[in-house]
Amino acid sequence: MPQLDKSALRHQILYQRKSLSTTEWQEKSSLICDRLKEKTLVREAKTILAYFSFRQEVDLAPLFNLNKHWGFPRCVGKSLEWHSWQPGEELQLGKYGIKEPLTTAPRITPATTDLILVPTVACDQQGYRLGYGGGFYDRLLGSLTSSRITTIGIVFDFAYLVELPTDPWDVKLNSICTETKFDVY
């Protein structure tokens, strides 16, 4: 069977993710959040960069009430700009229809954080991720390769594949978390 290119694979996984019922999506998301809460690196982290669920990505909202300093992205040009946000604070819709902190929210420098929860379309058993194709997280992860910040790819089991097509600029994640696994690379 020929290997799918990134675009075709992305389309296939997004279709499968969109096919989840709301109940199944919430149950799977809850299992992933429970698994993350058990991890020492999450419990000990002070500042965590995360994301707001979009297009039925894993919903991390159950984590946001943990006593952490949370940072969320704003898409600015071709980059991600990180801003502080806590539950109850106002959000706005960004240019892709993704919830974002207000432009007036305090900025966070990614290099000063403890942990990054990385949204993915798919991940593989080598620690690589497949994103939406815009390169936002590839640029972020590439800029942090010399730092000791832990990165965890967040993905549903069905999108945790044996191997993804990769490019030279792809950066391995430190860990992958699904509803049934937490693998470290």
GROMACS elastic network, one bead per residue, 0.5 to 0.9 nm:
[ bonds ]
;  ai    aj funct       b0    kb
    3   164     6  0.87802   500
    3   165     6  0.78499   500
    4     7     6  0.79755   500
    4     8     6  0.59769   500
    4     9     6  0.57008   500
    4   164     6  0.87242   500
    4   165     6  0.77392   500
    5     8     6  0.55160   500
    5     9     6  0.61012   500
    5    10     6  0.84855   500
    5   164     6  0.87659   500
    5   165     6  0.65978   500
    6     9     6  0.51360   500
    6    10     6  0.58796   500
    6    11     6  0.85256   500
    6   130     6  0.74327   500
    6   133     6  0.83859   500
    6   164     6  0.78531   500
    6   165     6  0.63503   500
    6   166     6  0.81835   500
    7    10     6  0.50939   500
    7    11     6  0.62199   500
    7    12     6  0.86826   500
    7   132     6  0.87340   500
    7   133     6  0.78626   500
    8    11     6  0.51266   500
    8    12     6  0.62121   500
    8    13     6  0.87391   500
    9    12     6  0.50606   500
    9    13     6  0.61689   500
    9    14     6  0.84882   500
    9   122     6  0.87576   500
    9   130     6  0.88389   500
    9   164     6  0.87538   500
   10    13     6  0.53212   500
   10    14     6  0.60141   500
   10    15     6  0.84695   500
   10   121     6  0.65822   500
   10   122     6  0.76906   500
   10   130     6  0.73238   500
   10   131     6  0.77631   500
   10   132     6  0.71572   500
   10   133     6  0.85676   500
   11    14     6  0.52559   500
   11    15     6  0.61154   500
   11    16     6  0.86564   500
   12    15     6  0.52391   500
   12    16     6  0.63250   500
   12    17     6  0.87465   500
   13    17     6  0.60726   500
   13    18     6  0.85203   500
   13   121     6  0.67423   500
   13   122     6  0.72071   500
   13   158     6  0.83226   500
   13   159     6  0.65193   500
   14    18     6  0.60080   500
   14    19     6  0.85169   500
   14    55     6  0.80865   500
   14    56     6  0.86544   500
   14   121     6  0.68345   500
   15    18     6  0.51015   500
   15    19     6  0.62568   500
   16    19     6  0.51072   500
   16    20     6  0.69844   500
   16   158     6  0.85063   500
   16   159     6  0.88154   500
   17    20     6  0.55823   500
   17    25     6  0.83441   500
   17    55     6  0.81540   500
   17    56     6  0.64943   500
   17    57     6  0.77115   500
   17   121     6  0.87381   500
   17   156     6  0.84983   500
   17   158     6  0.86998   500
   17   159     6  0.85254   500
   18    21     6  0.80662   500
   18    55     6  0.70652   500
   18    56     6  0.63437   500
   20    23     6  0.80124   500
   20    24     6  0.59940   500
   20    25     6  0.58034   500
   20    56     6  0.82344   500
   21    24     6  0.51554   500
   21    25     6  0.60838   500
   21    26     6  0.85481   500
   22    25     6  0.51096   500
   22    26     6  0.61069   500
   22    27     6  0.85564   500
   22    56     6  0.87505   500
   23    26     6  0.51965   500
   23    27     6  0.60881   500
   23    28     6  0.85789   500
   24    27     6  0.50895   500
   24    28     6  0.60541   500
   24    29     6  0.84089   500
   25    28     6  0.52993   500
   25    29     6  0.60178   500
   25    30     6  0.85084   500
   25    56     6  0.71568   500
   25    57     6  0.85550   500
   25    58     6  0.74660   500
   25    59     6  0.81728   500
   26    29     6  0.50451   500
   26    30     6  0.59994   500
   26    31     6  0.86452   500
   26    58     6  0.81668   500
   26    59     6  0.72551   500
   27    30     6  0.51014   500
   27    31     6  0.63155   500
   27    32     6  0.87978   500
   28    31     6  0.51689   500
   28    32     6  0.64037   500
   28    33     6  0.87716   500
   28    58     6  0.76723   500
   28    59     6  0.88806   500
   28   156     6  0.72344   500
   28   157     6  0.89780   500
   28   178     6  0.84501   500
   28   179     6  0.59689   500
   29    32     6  0.51766   500
   29    33     6  0.62520   500
   29    34     6  0.86507   500
   29    57     6  0.84877   500
   29    58     6  0.50723   500
   29    59     6  0.53570   500
   29    60     6  0.69300   500
   29    62     6  0.87922   500
   29   156     6  0.80239   500
   29   178     6  0.87584   500
   29   179     6  0.73566   500
   30    33     6  0.50653   500
   30    34     6  0.61112   500
   30    35     6  0.85994   500
   30    58     6  0.85791   500
   30    59     6  0.76824   500
   30    60     6  0.79346   500
   30    62     6  0.72049   500
   30   179     6  0.81904   500
   31    34     6  0.50871   500
   31    35     6  0.62161   500
   31    36     6  0.86908   500
   31   178     6  0.81058   500
   31   179     6  0.51352   500
   31   180     6  0.78771   500
   32    35     6  0.50752   500
   32    36     6  0.62364   500
   32    37     6  0.86944   500
   32    58     6  0.78529   500
   32    59     6  0.88346   500
   32    60     6  0.82479   500
   32   154     6  0.79767   500
   32   155     6  0.84473   500
   32   156     6  0.82051   500
   32   177     6  0.67674   500
   32   178     6  0.56596   500
   32   180     6  0.77533   500
   32   181     6  0.87565   500
   33    36     6  0.50375   500
   33    37     6  0.61660   500
   33    38     6  0.87878   500
   33    58     6  0.88376   500
   33    59     6  0.82236   500
   33    60     6  0.62935   500
   33    61     6  0.84305   500
   33    62     6  0.65559   500
   33    63     6  0.63837   500
   33   179     6  0.83401   500
   34    37     6  0.51403   500
   34    38     6  0.65547   500
   34    62     6  0.85408   500
   34    63     6  0.85328   500
   34   179     6  0.86759   500
   35    38     6  0.53494   500
   35    39     6  0.69291   500
   35   177     6  0.77362   500
   35   178     6  0.81795   500
   35   179     6  0.72544   500
   35   180     6  0.82004   500
   35   181     6  0.82750   500
   35   182     6  0.77759   500
   36    39     6  0.53747   500
   36    40     6  0.87110   500
   36    41     6  0.87802   500
   36    42     6  0.65189   500
   36    43     6  0.85731   500
   36    63     6  0.84332   500
   36   177     6  0.74989   500
   36   182     6  0.85009   500
   37    40     6  0.80052   500
   37    42     6  0.63575   500
   37    43     6  0.65769   500
   37    63     6  0.75121   500
   37    66     6  0.88426   500
   38    41     6  0.88859   500
   38    42     6  0.76655   500
   38    43     6  0.74297   500
   39    42     6  0.54138   500
   39    43     6  0.63240   500
   39    44     6  0.86974   500
   40    44     6  0.59025   500
   40    45     6  0.83266   500
   41    44     6  0.52787   500
   41    45     6  0.59513   500
   41   114     6  0.85853   500
   41   115     6  0.79026   500
   41   150     6  0.83368   500
   42    45     6  0.52375   500
   42    46     6  0.84660   500
   42    48     6  0.83025   500
   42   114     6  0.88613   500
   42   115     6  0.74871   500
   43    46     6  0.82640   500
   43    66     6  0.86733   500
   44   114     6  0.87835   500
   45    48     6  0.66983   500
   45    68     6  0.74034   500
   45    69     6  0.89144   500
   45   113     6  0.83178   500
   45   114     6  0.54715   500
   45   115     6  0.65278   500
   46    67     6  0.81492   500
   46    68     6  0.53529   500
   46    69     6  0.60222   500
   46    70     6  0.85157   500
   46   113     6  0.77003   500
   46   114     6  0.65062   500
   46   115     6  0.83973   500
   47    68     6  0.59375   500
   47    70     6  0.58773   500
   47    71     6  0.73399   500
   47   112     6  0.80909   500
   47   113     6  0.50974   500
   47   114     6  0.54920   500
   47   115     6  0.67740   500
   47   116     6  0.88097   500
   48    68     6  0.69696   500
   48    69     6  0.63546   500
   48    70     6  0.51794   500
   48    71     6  0.61267   500
   48    72     6  0.87461   500
   48   113     6  0.61593   500
   48   114     6  0.60419   500
   48   116     6  0.57161   500
   48   117     6  0.73416   500
   49    69     6  0.85710   500
   49    70     6  0.59083   500
   49    72     6  0.58221   500
   49    73     6  0.80067   500
   49    82     6  0.78966   500
   49    84     6  0.89353   500
   49   108     6  0.89309   500
   49   110     6  0.75959   500
   49   113     6  0.72005   500
   49   114     6  0.82686   500
   49   115     6  0.63306   500
   49   117     6  0.60954   500
   49   118     6  0.81944   500
   50    60     6  0.79677   500
   50    70     6  0.70290   500
   50    71     6  0.61825   500
   50    72     6  0.55206   500
   50    73     6  0.77900   500
   50   115     6  0.86221   500
   50   116     6  0.61219   500
   50   118     6  0.67239   500
   50   119     6  0.80482   500
   51    54     6  0.86384   500
   51    59     6  0.86941   500
   51    60     6  0.75551   500
   51    71     6  0.81200   500
   51    72     6  0.55498   500
   51    73     6  0.67983   500
   51    99     6  0.87165   500
   51   100     6  0.87133   500
   51   117     6  0.73504   500
   51   118     6  0.74804   500
   51   119     6  0.69205   500
   52    57     6  0.85011   500
   52    58     6  0.89387   500
   52    59     6  0.71114   500
   52    60     6  0.71357   500
   52    61     6  0.75496   500
   52    72     6  0.75787   500
   52    73     6  0.87817   500
   52    98     6  0.72703   500
   52    99     6  0.62893   500
   52   100     6  0.77431   500
   53    56     6  0.63412   500
   53    57     6  0.50809   500
   53    58     6  0.61804   500
   53    59     6  0.50543   500
   53    60     6  0.70291   500
   53    61     6  0.81775   500
   53    98     6  0.79765   500
   53    99     6  0.83352   500
   53   119     6  0.83389   500
   54    57     6  0.54826   500
   54    58     6  0.83839   500
   54    59     6  0.83175   500
   54    97     6  0.83089   500
   54    98     6  0.62540   500
   54    99     6  0.82173   500
   56    59     6  0.73993   500
   57    60     6  0.88694   500
   57   119     6  0.71556   500
   57   120     6  0.76408   500
   57   121     6  0.76861   500
   57   154     6  0.85623   500
   57   155     6  0.77292   500
   57   156     6  0.85016   500
   58   119     6  0.77980   500
   58   120     6  0.88754   500
   58   154     6  0.68838   500
   58   155     6  0.65985   500
   58   156     6  0.71425   500
   59    62     6  0.77222   500
   60    63     6  0.56695   500
   60    64     6  0.71798   500
   61    64     6  0.53319   500
   61    65     6  0.79058   500
   62    65     6  0.66839   500
   62    66     6  0.83154   500
   63    66     6  0.56492   500
   64    67     6  0.79408   500
   64    68     6  0.77685   500
   64    70     6  0.75486   500
   64    86     6  0.73698   500
   64    87     6  0.66006   500
   65    68     6  0.79189   500
   65    86     6  0.81927   500
   65    87     6  0.68568   500
   66    69     6  0.89672   500
   68    86     6  0.86525   500
   69    84     6  0.71644   500
   69    85     6  0.77127   500
   69    86     6  0.74749   500
   70    83     6  0.82556   500
   70    84     6  0.57216   500
   70    85     6  0.56650   500
   70    86     6  0.64030   500
   71    82     6  0.59044   500
   71    83     6  0.52210   500
   71    85     6  0.58997   500
   71    86     6  0.84790   500
   71   101     6  0.87276   500
   71   107     6  0.82962   500
   71   108     6  0.66411   500
   71   110     6  0.87235   500
   71   113     6  0.88668   500
   72    81     6  0.82180   500
   72    82     6  0.54063   500
   72    83     6  0.55067   500
   72    84     6  0.64570   500
   72    85     6  0.67780   500
   72   100     6  0.68070   500
   72   101     6  0.67654   500
   72   108     6  0.87896   500
   73    80     6  0.55700   500
   73    81     6  0.54814   500
   73    83     6  0.63817   500
   73    84     6  0.89888   500
   73    99     6  0.89482   500
   73   100     6  0.64248   500
   73   101     6  0.75327   500
   74    79     6  0.83265   500
   74    80     6  0.55496   500
   74    81     6  0.51001   500
   74    82     6  0.61531   500
   74    83     6  0.73786   500
   74    94     6  0.69575   500
   74    98     6  0.86957   500
   74    99     6  0.84361   500
   74   100     6  0.55595   500
   74   101     6  0.70121   500
   74   102     6  0.85886   500
   74   103     6  0.81857   500
   75    78     6  0.70265   500
   75    79     6  0.59623   500
   75    81     6  0.63560   500
   75    82     6  0.88501   500
   75    94     6  0.70108   500
   75    95     6  0.73147   500
   75    96     6  0.82343   500
   75   100     6  0.84278   500
   75   136     6  0.81519   500
   76    79     6  0.54114   500
   76    80     6  0.59281   500
   76    81     6  0.63829   500
   76    95     6  0.88686   500
   77    80     6  0.80486   500
   78   134     6  0.79491   500
   78   135     6  0.79383   500
   78   136     6  0.65227   500
   78   139     6  0.89432   500
   79   135     6  0.84803   500
   79   136     6  0.56147   500
   79   137     6  0.83638   500
   79   139     6  0.74204   500
   79   140     6  0.77636   500
   80   136     6  0.62790   500
   80   137     6  0.77760   500
   80   139     6  0.87093   500
   80   140     6  0.73665   500
   81   107     6  0.75913   500
   81   108     6  0.79810   500
   81   109     6  0.83936   500
   81   110     6  0.89056   500
   82   101     6  0.86377   500
   82   106     6  0.85523   500
   82   107     6  0.57412   500
   82   108     6  0.52291   500
   82   109     6  0.68084   500
   82   110     6  0.71968   500
   83   100     6  0.85276   500
   83   101     6  0.63251   500
   83   102     6  0.80034   500
   83   103     6  0.78592   500
   83   104     6  0.85699   500
   83   105     6  0.57408   500
   83   106     6  0.54785   500
   83   108     6  0.53071   500
   83   109     6  0.85227   500
   84   101     6  0.72264   500
   84   105     6  0.59198   500
   84   106     6  0.54232   500
   84   107     6  0.61385   500
   84   108     6  0.63759   500
   85    88     6  0.86592   500
   85    89     6  0.65403   500
   85    90     6  0.84640   500
   85    91     6  0.85998   500
   85   100     6  0.89643   500
   85   101     6  0.62112   500
   85   102     6  0.87117   500
   85   105     6  0.71267   500
   85   106     6  0.82694   500
   86    89     6  0.58298   500
   86    90     6  0.89924   500
   87    90     6  0.85589   500
   89   101     6  0.81288   500
   89   102     6  0.89704   500
   90   100     6  0.89718   500
   90   101     6  0.69531   500
   90   102     6  0.69893   500
   91    99     6  0.61801   500
   91   100     6  0.55100   500
   91   102     6  0.58079   500
   92    98     6  0.82265   500
   92    99     6  0.55750   500
   92   100     6  0.53523   500
   92   101     6  0.62849   500
   92   102     6  0.61672   500
   93    96     6  0.77289   500
   93    97     6  0.52876   500
   93    98     6  0.54183   500
   93   100     6  0.58997   500
   93   101     6  0.85906   500
   94    97     6  0.52359   500
   94    98     6  0.52958   500
   94    99     6  0.60558   500
   94   100     6  0.59711   500
   94   101     6  0.89717   500
   95    98     6  0.72457   500
   96    99     6  0.88138   500
  100   103     6  0.85374   500
  101   104     6  0.81132   500
  101   105     6  0.63868   500
  102   105     6  0.54042   500
  103   106     6  0.82072   500
  103   107     6  0.87905   500
  104   107     6  0.84481   500
  108   111     6  0.87283   500
  108   112     6  0.76711   500
  108   113     6  0.81017   500
  109   112     6  0.56297   500
  109   113     6  0.72537   500
  110   113     6  0.54897   500
  110   114     6  0.87067   500
  110   116     6  0.84635   500
  110   140     6  0.82715   500
  110   144     6  0.80698   500
  110   149     6  0.87433   500
  111   114     6  0.83466   500
  111   143     6  0.88150   500
  111   144     6  0.67290   500
  111   147     6  0.69873   500
  111   148     6  0.87422   500
  111   149     6  0.73332   500
  112   149     6  0.83619   500
  113   116     6  0.76403   500
  113   149     6  0.67987   500
  114   148     6  0.82623   500
  114   149     6  0.54728   500
  114   150     6  0.66278   500
  114   151     6  0.89820   500
  115   149     6  0.56876   500
  115   151     6  0.59382   500
  115   152     6  0.77386   500
  116   149     6  0.73368   500
  116   150     6  0.63202   500
  116   152     6  0.62710   500
  116   153     6  0.85002   500
  117   150     6  0.86725   500
  117   151     6  0.61114   500
  117   152     6  0.50520   500
  117   153     6  0.61719   500
  117   154     6  0.66418   500
  118   137     6  0.78237   500
  118   151     6  0.67315   500
  118   152     6  0.58270   500
  118   154     6  0.59691   500
  118   173     6  0.86268   500
  119   122     6  0.89497   500
  119   129     6  0.88633   500
  119   131     6  0.74782   500
  119   137     6  0.86042   500
  119   152     6  0.87349   500
  119   153     6  0.62319   500
  119   154     6  0.55979   500
  119   155     6  0.73424   500
  120   123     6  0.68416   500
  120   129     6  0.61539   500
  120   130     6  0.59073   500
  120   131     6  0.51009   500
  120   132     6  0.77095   500
  120   153     6  0.64056   500
  120   154     6  0.61824   500
  120   155     6  0.60838   500
  120   159     6  0.89533   500
  121   129     6  0.74132   500
  121   130     6  0.54571   500
  121   131     6  0.52121   500
  121   132     6  0.67062   500
  121   154     6  0.88424   500
  121   155     6  0.70418   500
  121   156     6  0.88725   500
  121   159     6  0.70575   500
  122   128     6  0.85529   500
  122   129     6  0.57498   500
  122   130     6  0.50242   500
  122   131     6  0.71211   500
  122   153     6  0.87606   500
  122   154     6  0.86294   500
  122   155     6  0.62938   500
  122   156     6  0.79832   500
  122   158     6  0.85109   500
  122   160     6  0.58281   500
  122   161     6  0.71656   500
  122   164     6  0.81908   500
  123   126     6  0.82778   500
  123   127     6  0.66275   500
  123   128     6  0.55678   500
  123   130     6  0.60037   500
  123   131     6  0.88818   500
  123   153     6  0.71830   500
  123   154     6  0.83249   500
  123   155     6  0.69019   500
  123   159     6  0.64670   500
  123   161     6  0.60965   500
  123   162     6  0.84300   500
  123   163     6  0.79602   500
  123   164     6  0.71406   500
  123   176     6  0.74520   500
  124   127     6  0.55900   500
  124   128     6  0.54830   500
  124   129     6  0.64964   500
  124   130     6  0.85115   500
  124   159     6  0.81957   500
  124   160     6  0.54442   500
  124   162     6  0.52594   500
  124   164     6  0.57869   500
  124   176     6  0.85228   500
  125   128     6  0.74304   500
  125   160     6  0.72030   500
  125   161     6  0.64251   500
  125   162     6  0.52273   500
  125   163     6  0.62844   500
  125   164     6  0.86517   500
  125   176     6  0.84394   500
  125   183     6  0.82429   500
  125   185     6  0.87019   500
  126   162     6  0.77896   500
  126   163     6  0.70219   500
  126   164     6  0.86587   500
  126   172     6  0.75422   500
  126   173     6  0.87599   500
  126   185     6  0.71552   500
  127   153     6  0.81345   500
  127   171     6  0.84666   500
  127   172     6  0.50545   500
  127   173     6  0.51687   500
  127   174     6  0.68118   500
  127   175     6  0.66475   500
  127   176     6  0.68151   500
  127   183     6  0.85185   500
  127   184     6  0.80094   500
  127   185     6  0.61900   500
  128   153     6  0.85623   500
  128   163     6  0.82626   500
  128   164     6  0.71485   500
  128   166     6  0.76492   500
  128   170     6  0.70802   500
  128   171     6  0.66446   500
  128   173     6  0.61605   500
  129   153     6  0.71352   500
  129   164     6  0.76022   500
  129   166     6  0.86403   500
  129   170     6  0.78786   500
  129   171     6  0.81037   500
  129   172     6  0.73736   500
  129   173     6  0.74796   500
  130   133     6  0.78252   500
  130   164     6  0.74305   500
  130   165     6  0.85527   500
  130   166     6  0.84675   500
  130   170     6  0.89451   500
  131   134     6  0.76364   500
  131   135     6  0.75657   500
  131   136     6  0.87254   500
  131   137     6  0.76772   500
  131   138     6  0.83956   500
  132   135     6  0.76770   500
  132   136     6  0.88920   500
  133   136     6  0.82343   500
  134   137     6  0.81897   500
  134   138     6  0.85475   500
  135   139     6  0.60718   500
  135   140     6  0.85732   500
  136   139     6  0.54657   500
  136   140     6  0.64320   500
  136   141     6  0.88061   500
  137   141     6  0.58838   500
  137   142     6  0.81991   500
  138   141     6  0.52469   500
  138   142     6  0.58812   500
  138   143     6  0.85113   500
  138   169     6  0.72299   500
  138   170     6  0.63451   500
  138   171     6  0.68549   500
  139   142     6  0.50575   500
  139   143     6  0.61534   500
  139   144     6  0.88238   500
  139   169     6  0.86189   500
  140   143     6  0.52510   500
  140   144     6  0.66087   500
  141   144     6  0.52087   500
  141   145     6  0.64287   500
  141   151     6  0.85309   500
  141   170     6  0.85690   500
  141   171     6  0.64085   500
  141   172     6  0.85681   500
  141   173     6  0.84475   500
  142   145     6  0.55151   500
  142   146     6  0.88399   500
  142   169     6  0.74605   500
  142   170     6  0.78575   500
  142   171     6  0.63728   500
  143   146     6  0.78884   500
  143   147     6  0.87575   500
  144   147     6  0.52997   500
  144   148     6  0.81003   500
  144   149     6  0.75966   500
  145   148     6  0.79613   500
  145   149     6  0.86802   500
  145   171     6  0.79069   500
  146   149     6  0.89252   500
  147   150     6  0.87895   500
  149   174     6  0.89700   500
  150   173     6  0.79536   500
  150   174     6  0.60214   500
  150   175     6  0.79257   500
  151   172     6  0.88356   500
  151   173     6  0.54123   500
  151   174     6  0.51984   500
  151   175     6  0.63947   500
  151   176     6  0.84732   500
  152   173     6  0.61440   500
  152   174     6  0.60071   500
  152   176     6  0.53184   500
  152   177     6  0.67137   500
  152   184     6  0.87961   500
  153   173     6  0.64623   500
  153   174     6  0.80181   500
  153   175     6  0.62088   500
  153   177     6  0.61685   500
  153   178     6  0.86300   500
  154   175     6  0.88290   500
  154   176     6  0.61126   500
  154   177     6  0.52184   500
  154   178     6  0.63945   500
  155   158     6  0.82703   500
  155   159     6  0.63755   500
  155   160     6  0.66717   500
  155   176     6  0.73565   500
  155   177     6  0.63500   500
  155   178     6  0.53166   500
  155   179     6  0.81182   500
  156   159     6  0.55248   500
  156   160     6  0.66507   500
  156   177     6  0.81021   500
  156   178     6  0.51429   500
  156   179     6  0.63682   500
  156   180     6  0.88588   500
  157   160     6  0.51624   500
  157   161     6  0.82905   500
  157   177     6  0.87688   500
  157   178     6  0.54521   500
  157   179     6  0.63652   500
  157   180     6  0.71243   500
  157   181     6  0.80854   500
  158   161     6  0.74697   500
  160   163     6  0.86954   500
  160   176     6  0.85482   500
  160   178     6  0.77349   500
  161   164     6  0.69399   500
  163   166     6  0.88345   500
  166   169     6  0.82315   500
  166   170     6  0.63470   500
  167   170     6  0.55118   500
  168   171     6  0.83243   500
  172   175     6  0.87127   500
  172   185     6  0.81308   500
  173   176     6  0.72665   500
  173   184     6  0.85936   500
  173   185     6  0.72707   500
  174   183     6  0.85317   500
  174   184     6  0.58668   500
  174   185     6  0.51932   500
  175   182     6  0.69159   500
  175   183     6  0.54143   500
  175   185     6  0.57710   500
  176   181     6  0.77140   500
  176   182     6  0.56968   500
  176   183     6  0.52902   500
  176   184     6  0.66637   500
  176   185     6  0.83451   500
  177   180     6  0.79110   500
  177   181     6  0.58132   500
  177   183     6  0.66448   500
  177   184     6  0.89711   500
  178   181     6  0.51477   500
  178   182     6  0.64352   500
  178   183     6  0.88296   500
  179   182     6  0.83966   500
